């Protein structure tokens, strides 16, 4: 299970007692969840007004940062293409896997100094993650363009003989070049019509050079034949070929153009390889930064909500529960019994009431502070 429930309850005589009670209720006898203390430092409380406003802002920031974390993770999966099983090992926070980071969470004092006000800390996180989001858009756009151009060229060099590029199939010696009167044309003939082609090609126009056809290349369905004729017979030949279900490809042998195409493909391929390493490194670093920022927002939200609900002085225990998948419903019931005394209206609360700062919604309101953290950030299961 990669889902965690981050909850808080007020300290009894001590916060340790709150923790012990939870442990007895959820792990001693019934193995409902694996629990860890979630350490939140002594943050600056500020005024009630600021806390109420901040509660709403943090809810929006939480949603935004989670979306950026998911975008970076998903783009990492896109960039790693064939190595999608390697995605998970690149999605780390501070060098450890996400579950380890969350369960051993320690506030980063250097990045988010606790002497700053809560509002300042949330603004630091907001600026940092907005920058990551903007950088991701720019980097993804540049890399996607490069990848798209390369795929277009690769597509041209693959697929059916009716549409694909012929540059890497034909050779100079397949053509009559620099002749005032003669021209070599390339014709796609279905495999089932080879015999018809050999019988009829010399008679498709008046000035076809006898015995000039050669099979140059085959794919699953067709063959590419060359044929030499006089220039003045081109239109007549094309028309008759079409009637016989032979497709004349418009192709001029031009060494310089073909060389330019090959060079362009090599350049794009080299550029993609050059950009791949630094891009994956950037994604790793910034995924870690964004994920760490996200968990700090969860910590801020627990702190703000706990102060708003349980009052001052600050006295609550934040706890991280990893529910046992089979027992989630039972765990909810046990937590409700444990904490229902905290809010007599919890059972009958009207979800349509809009109480500023309490972010109520039918699914999410419990008598204890609760936020979900889901570490499975990708659309596909790795």
N, C-alpha and C positions, 0 to 999 in steps of 0.2 A: 504493500500500500504506500503510495506516495502522497496521500492526503493527511494533513495535520489539522488539528483543531487548537488554535491558540486562545486560551481562555484566561480570565482572571477572577479571583474572588477576594473579598476583603480579608485582611489578617485577623485571626482570632486574637487570643492573647499575644501570640507571635505569628509571623508568617509561616514559620516552620510547622505550626499546628495545622494551618490551612492545607499545607502540602501533605502532611501525614494523613489527614482525613481523606483527601482525594486518593492517595495511594491505597488506603484500606478499601475504599469503596470501589475502585476500578481494577486493582491488580491482585490483591492478596488472595481472593477466593475465586474470582471469576474471569480473570485474564481478558478484560474488555479493551484495554489499551496499553501501549507502552508510553510512559510519561517521562518528561524531563522538565526541570525548572527552566524558565525562560528569563534570563537575566536582563533586567532593564535598569540602567543606572539612575541616580538621583537627578532627574531633569528639572529645569526651572518651570514652576507651575504657571506663573503669570496670573492674570485676572480671569474671573469666570467668563466675562464677555468674550475675551480673546479665545478661551478654550472652546466655547460654544461655536464661534465662527470657524475656528481651526478644525473642529471635528468634521464639518462639512467639506472644508477644503481638502483635508487628508483623505476623505472618502473618494473624492474626484482624482486626487493625485495617485492613490492606490490603484484605481482602475487604469489610469494612463500608464503608470510604470509597469504594471503587469502586462499591458498590451505591448510595450516596448521589449520587455524581457522575452515575450513569446515571439515577437517579430524577429529578434536577433537569433533566437533558437531555430526558428523555422528557416531563416535564410541560411544559417549554418548548414542545415540539412540539405537545402537546395544546392549550395555551393559544393558540398562533399559528394553530390551525385551518386556515384556507384558505391561509396563507402558509408552508406547511411547507418550501418551498424556501428560505425566509429563516432557517430554524432554524440552519443551519450558520454563517451570518455572525454570529449572536448567541452562539454557543458559542465564546467566546474565553477565553484565560488571560492575564491581565495585558495585555489589549488586543491580543494577537497570536493567530493561529490555533494550534491545539493542536500541530501538527507542528513549527512554528517554536519554540514554547515548550519542547517536550521536547528538540529538537536543540540549543537554545541555553541549556539549563537553567543557572541561577545560583541558588545557595542564598540564600534570603531571610533575611538576618541580623537584620532588624528583627522579623520575626514569630517566628522560631525561633532565638533567640540561641544560638550554639554554645558559649558559656561554661557553659550549662546542661548537666546530665547528659542522656544519651540517653533515659533513662526520662522525665525531665521534658519533653523535646521531644515524645516520643510522647504524653504526657498532654495537652500543649497542643493537639496536633492532634486527639486524641480528643474533647476538650471542645468544640473549635471546630466539628468536623463533626457531633457529636451535636446541638449547638445548631441548626445548619443543617437537620438532619433533622427536628427537632421543629418548627421554624418552618415548614418546607415543609408538614408535615402540617396545621398549623393554617391556613395560607394557602390550601392546596389545598382543604381542607374548606369554608372560607367561600366561595371562588370557585365551587367545584363546586355548592354548594347554590343559589347565585344563578343559575348557568347552568342548573341542573336545573329550577328554578322557572320560569325564562323559557321554556325549551324546552317545559315542560308547557303553559304558556299559549299558546305559538305552535302547539303541536300541536292544542290546542282550536280554534284559529282556522283550521285547515287540515284536509284530509282529506275524507271523505265527508259528504254532507249528512245522512246518518243519524246521525252522531255529533258533527259539528263544532259549535262555538258559532255561533249565528245572530245574535248581537248586532251584528256589523258588516255584516250583510246586510240586515236589515229596518229600516224607518223608521216613525216614529210614525204617519204617514198610512196605513200598511198595515193599521191595526187600528181596530176599533170599541172605544173605551175608555170607562170609567166608565158603562157601560150596565147597568142592573139585569137586563135580560132577554137581551141579545145578547152573543155572544163571537166573536172571530176566532181560528180555529185554523190551524195550519201543517201541511201534509201533504207528505211526500216521495213523489213519483210517478216510477217508472222511465220513462225517455224513450220506451220502447217502448209504454207504457200511457197516453200523453197523451190519445189519442182516447177510450179507455175512461173516463178520469177525467171528461172534459168531458161524456160521455154520462150518466154514472151519479151524479156527486157530489150532485146535487140530490135523488136518491132514496135516498141512504144512510141518511137518517133523516127523520122527518116534518117537522121544523122547520128545514130548511136554507133560507137566503135565496136565492132564484133569482138567477142571473147574478152571484153574489157572488165567484166564484173569480178569482184573478189569479195569473199566473206571476211570482214575485218574483226568482228566481235559478236559474241552471242550472250544474251541473258536468258532467263527462264522461258520467256515467251517469243522472243524475236531475234533476228540477226541483223547486223548492220552491213550492208553491201555497198561497195563503191562501183561506180559505172562512169565511163568517160564518153562524152558526146560533144558535138559542135555547139558553140554558144548560141547560135541562132535557133537551136531546137529546144532550148530550155523550157519555154512556156508550154509547148506542145507535149513535151515529155512529162512535165509535172501534172498536166491535166489528165493524160492517159494513165499515169501511175496511180493517181487518186481513184480513177474509175476502177482500177484493178485491186484496190485496197492496199496499195504500197504507199508508204509515207515518205515523201522527200523531205529531208531535214535541211533547213536553211543554214548552211555552214560554209564559211570562208576560212581556208587555212591561213592563219595569220600568226606567225611565230611570236611576234612581239606581244600581241594581245594575250596569247596563251601563257607566255612567260610571265607577264604582269599578273595574270590570275593566280598562277602558282605561287608567285612571290607574295601576293596579298594573303593567300591562305597560310603560307609559312609565317608571315608577319603576325597575323591574327592569332595563330596557334601559339607562337612564341610569347606574344603579349599576354595571352590568357594564362600560360604557365607562369610567367613572371609575376602576374598580379595575384595568382592563386595563393601562394604562400603567405605574403603580407596580409591578404584579405582574411584568410583563416585565422592568422594571429590576432588581427584587429577584432574579429568576431569573438574569439576566445576571451580576450582581455575585457571587451566591453560587455559581453554577456555577464561575466563575473561582476563587473562594476554595477550593472543594472540590477542583477539579482540581489546583490548585497544591499543596494539602495532600497529595493522593494521590501526586504525583510526589516530594514530599519524603519520603513514607513509603518509596517505592521506593529513594530514595537512602539512607535509614537502613538498609533491609534489606540493600542491597549492602554497606554499611560493616560492619554487624554480622556478616554471613555471611562476608565476606572476612577479617575478623579471626579469626573462629572457625576458618576453614579454613586460612588461610595464616599465622596466628600473628603475634606481635609481633617487632620494632616494626612499626607500620602501614606496609606497603609494597605497594600494589597499584594497578593502573590500571583505573578503571571506563570502560567503552566502550559506546556506544549504536550498535547496528547496525540499519539499516533493510533487511531482506532483500529481494532481488529475488524477486518472487513465484515465478517459474519455477524458481529455483535453491535453494529452501529446504532441500531434502534434501541437496544437494551442500554447502551452507553448513554444515549440521550436521556432515557428514563432515570437512570441512576444519578446523572448530573442534575436533573430537574429536582429529584427528591433531596439531593444534597444542598441545593441552593435556592429552593423555592421561597424560603423565608426572607430572601433578600428583596423580593418584590411581590407584594400581595396581589398586584394587578396583572402579573405576568401571564396568568392562565387566560385572562379575559381581555387582554389588551386589544384595542381597536387599531388595526394596522393602518387604517386610513388617517389616523391622527398624525399630524406632522409636528413632532416636538423637535425644535431646533437642537442640533448637536447630538441627537440620539439615533439618527439614521435608522429609523424603524422600518422593518418590512416584515410581512407575515412570516416568511421563511426564516429570517435571521434573528428575530428577537427572542432572547432567552433571559432568565433572571440573572444570569452571569454575563460578563463581557465575553463575546465570542467572535473570532475571525477565522476563516478557513485559509489554509495555505496549501495549494496543490502543486507539487514539484513535477508533475507530468506535464511538460510544457509544449509537447509536440502533437500534431494531429495524427501522426502515425505511431504505432507501437514499435519501439525499437527493442 
